Amino acid sequence: MSEQTTKPLRDAPQAPKRVGAECAAEPQADRPSILLVNDMAGYGKVALSVMIPLLSALRLNVYNLPTALVSNTLDYGKFDILETTSYMRNTLEIWDELGFTFDAVATGFLVSEEQSLLVSNYCRACKEKGVPVFVDPIMGDEGVLYNGVTEASVQHMRNMCSVADVIMPNVTEAQYLTGMHMGKRALREDELLGIVHTLHAMGARSVVVTSAMMEEPGVASEAKEREGDVRHMTLVSERGRADENARTTLLPYEEIPVRLPGTGDIFSSVLIGRYLNGCTLTESVQAAMDVVVDMLQLCKDNDDKYKGVPIEQYLDRVTP
């Protein structure tokens, strides 16, 4: 898999903090428009309740198509989900009649096979018109799938990879998408590159893999995890055309041992917002990493972490 990279990952320099702030667009009337296809939680800051204010603050015109109404963040253990596939189908038909179009589409949580097919077909039509499609395949984390996510759900997300310009899985989701789940958290460089190569082969033009833990050569992964001697990485892999080798960059970070729902949505929002405002993908990813670190530091002592990040309070720290 080494031919994927222009240089070895271990030699990739660490990007400076706040990369990309200088390339955000100036305020203007004709802002890029984006359609968000994701769920809406009634209690807790995740998915659309995070992405709408954040992307609006990043100077995009934001529209949304809810895939489900969720009573609260799933971390509370009890929740209710109302699937909205019928509403989505009718809405897309009405929008088509009205001639509504968007400059970008970003997808997140999808509930069913029927919904996945509806969204993938819509995204494929958008992509054929030159509209970039961002896919966050929300399925699991920390080595396991979320409650209720089945192999069928994984297959639905594989379908979305084929229509994605940029796919943003964490390392757990990347392993399940590729069928290369290895049952361990820390992976070798060649294993990570193999996963990224397979995601490209599934159709994704650019791949961003978050929450990766990389083994040092010659050290057992179990010992590394036990000793805390692992490198935490985000991989950014891009290729201009399907027949080109990917250019892979490694962005290291220090892990903050705090779990807050919605940080993945914050990450994808900042990445998308910066990218659509003219930053490179690598700059956009680094900016997103910086914002997530900032939010974790600000909220690590919150009494009820299941609520997620109260993003409206911190929008001035996100915008340039």
Order of alpha helices (4+ residues) and beta strands (2+ residues): beta-alpha-beta-beta-alpha-beta-alpha-beta-beta-beta-alpha-beta-alpha-beta-alpha-beta-alpha-beta-beta-alpha-alpha-alpha
